[in-house]
């Protein structure tokens, strides 16, 4: 029986990255749809404040951000690996680049021509308040530069694939492939970016690679809801945590952790781990009970 819950909404590119990763590994999972803007009371009940999308839950262990989520999936089912040779850990480097500057460029290119009234009321204000540096009012001015960045990245990807390799590292897909794919997936998913997306996908090697990655998305998990996920967390016991504590902090110390460039509330709890592999806090939720929240640095 599945005990993995993915808290997500359909149009989130990072959620699509995780959906594809779950498909690659052939894992069963429960799908809990969350709002695409604040408030998100049920999600915050589990995370303690983190409100970005997606969040993965395994029992009473709550994984925030895609790097922490993919690490959890890799531990859960090591094969097929999300970090295959020959790139191995270099997949993380590619994914970090794709998920930072290139993510912003693809979002800007995808949202450049949003017609009036196409976004839900309050959506633009939500993103401006919660994502530092994001402002829909600036989009028309900066979008041409962002589109250039997208085209350069598309050229680099096409050149990488020009020797006939099916994925960026060779025969097997990895985290880097998924992160690059998620950006392009969002571009395709936005109907008002269709003309620009068509321009990007004139690169035949890129288009074929994209289709191979997309085939791992099996269409979704088992429908569930927040009440079931919270009840599942309350009935479970948090997993043991291994790792070290960086100098300057101590195990059991009360801390607050905020995601960089985020306007969301920090997560408060007892520090269990703080090292190069991430940060783990222990916290108690009124409805979910004892939880452990995992975040990457």
N, C-alpha and C positions, 0 to 999 in steps of 0.2 A: 504494500500500500504506500502511496506517495506521502511523504511528509515535508516536501519542499513547497513553499508558498512564494509566488512571485507577485509583489505588489507593484502594479504598473498601469499605464494607459496605452492605448494602441499606437498613438502617433509619436511616442517618445523614441528617438533614435537609440538612446542607451538601453531602453527596454528591448528594442529589437535586437541589439547586440547580445543581450542575455538570452532572449528567446532562441536565437540561433545557436548559442553555446549549449543550451539545454538540448536542442535538437541534435547537435553534433554528438553529444554524449549519450543520447537515447534515454534521457531521464524523464520519468513521469513527474508532473508538477501540478499544483493547484494555482489557478489564475484568480487573483483578487484585483479588480479594477478600482483605481483610486482617482480622485479629481485631478485635473491638470493644472490647478492653481489652488492657493490657500483659500479656506482652511482645510486641513486634512487631519481631523481629530483622531481617527482610528489608526492612521499610519504613525502619527506622533506618539500615540499611546505605546506603540512598540519601540520606537527609536529614541524617544525622549526629547526630540526636537528636530532631528534631521528630517527634511521633507522633500528632498529631491527624488527623482525617479530614475531607475527602479530601486526597490529594496527587496532583498531575498531573506526569507525566513526558513530556518531549519529547526524545528522544535522551538526552544526558547533562545536560540541564537539568531541575532539580527545582523545582517550584513548590509552596510551602507556603502555605496559607490561601486562601480563596475569592477574595479580592480580587486576589491575585497570579495565581491561576489564570485568572480572567476577563480580566485584562490580557493574559495569554499567548494566550488564545483570540482576543481582539480583534486582536492583532497577526497571528496566524496567518491569520485570515479576517475582514477588517474588515466585511464585509457578510453578513447584516444585523447592524447595530451593536447592542451591548449598552447603548449610551448614546445612544439616538435623541433627536432634537429633539422637542419643545421643552425637555424637562428636561435632556438632555445630562449634564454632570457631576453634576447634582443627584441623579441615580440613585444615585451613590455615597453621598450624604448619607442618603437613604432606606434604602439597604442597610446602612449603618453603624448606624443606629438599630434596624433590624429584627434585625441580627445580634448586638446587645449586650443591652440591657435587655429588649427584646421577645422575643428568643430565650430568655432565662432564664424569662420569664413563661410562654411557651408550653410549654417543657419542664416547668415546675412543674405547669401545668394538666394536661398530658398524663400525667404520672407520679404524680398525686395518689393515685389509687386502685389502685396496683399490688398485686395480691394476693400473699400470702406464697408464696415459691417460684417466682414468675414470672420473676425475673431470674437470670441465670447466677451461680453461686457466685463471690464476689469482685468482682462488677460494682460494687456500691455502694461498696466500699472503694476500688476503682480510681478512680472518679469523684471521690470525696472527696479522695483524695491528689493527683490530677492537675489538678483544676479548682478553683481557689481560690474558696471560698465556697459550693461545692455540697455539700449534705449531705442524703441521703434521709431521715435521722431528723427533719429540720426540716420536711419537706414538708407533713405534715398541718396544721401551724401556719400556714405562710405561703401555702399554696395558695389559700385564699379570696381573699386580696389579689391574687395573681398572676392568678387567673381574672378578676377585675375589670379588670386591665390588658389582658388579652386581649380582653375585650368592648369596651373603649374603643377599642382599635386596630381591631377589626372594624367598629365604628361609623364611625370616621374613613375607613376604606377604602371602606365602602359609600357614604358621602357623596361621596367623590371620584368614584365610579363612577356616581353617581345621574343624571348628565346623559347617560348612554348611551355614554360612551367605553368602548372595549373594554379599555384598559389604563390605568394610572395617569397616563401622560403623553399619552394620545391613541390613535392608531391602531397604534402599534408597541410591543411589550413591551421592557423593559430590565432592567438589573441590579436596580433597586428592586422591580420586579414579582416577580422570581425570589426575592429575599430574603424578601419578605412571604409569598409562596407557600410557601416551604420550611418556615416556621414552622407554617402551617396544615396542610401536608402531614403533618408529624410528629404533629400533633394527631389527624388522621384515621387515621394509621397505627397508633396505639396503641389496641388494642381496648378497654382498660379506661377510655378517655376518650370512648367513643362518645356517651354522653348529653350531655356538655358540648359535644362537637363538633357534635352535632345542633343545639344551641342557637345556636352561632356561625353555622352555615350556614343559619339561617332568613332571613338577609339575602340576598335573591334576586340582587342585583347582584354581591355577593361570590361567591356560589356559581357564577354564570355565568363570572365572571372566572377563578376557580380552575380550572374545567374547560378554559377556553381555554389557560391556562398548562400544565396537566397534559398536554394533547394533544401538546406538544412532546417529551415523554419517549417515545423510540422503542422502549423495552423493553430497552435494554441494549446493551453493546458486544460485541466479539468476545472470547470466553473466552480468557484467558491465565493466566499464573502468575508468581510473583515471580522464579523462576529466569530465565525468558525476559526479564523486564523488566530485571533486573540485567545479564544478558548484553548486552542491547541498549544499555544505558548504557555498558558497557565498550567496545563497538565504535564508539561515537559520539564526536565531538569536541564539547566545550562551545561554545555560541554566543558570539559577541562581545557584550560588555556595554557599553552607553553610559549615561552619567549622571555625576553629580558626587558629591563627597565632602563631607559637612557639616563645617564648621569644628570643629576639635578631633580630627579623624581624618585619616588619610592612606591613600592607595591602597597596598595591599600590607601594611598593618598586620594583625597577628594579633589577632583579636577572637573573642568568644563572644557569641552572640545568643540570648536567651530570649524566648519568646512571653509577653506580658503575661498575668497571672493563670494561668499554667501551672506545673504541678509537673514537667513533663517536663525532660529534660536539655537544656542549651543546645547550639546548633550552633556548633562551632568551625571557623574557617577564615581565609583571607586575604581582606581586605576589597577588593571591587571597586567597590562603589557604595553610597552611603548618602545619600539625598535624599528629597524629599517623595513620590517614586514608589515607594520601597521600599529594601530592603537586599539586596545580592547578595554572596555569599561563594563563594570557590573552595576546594574541599576535595578530598582524595583518599581514596577508599574502598578497602579491601582487595579487595573483590570487584567493585565497579563502576568502579574506576579514577577518572579525573579527572572531577569533577562541579561544576556550579555550582548553588547553592541560592538561590532567590529567595524573599524574604518581604516582605510589606507592613509598613509602620510601624504 
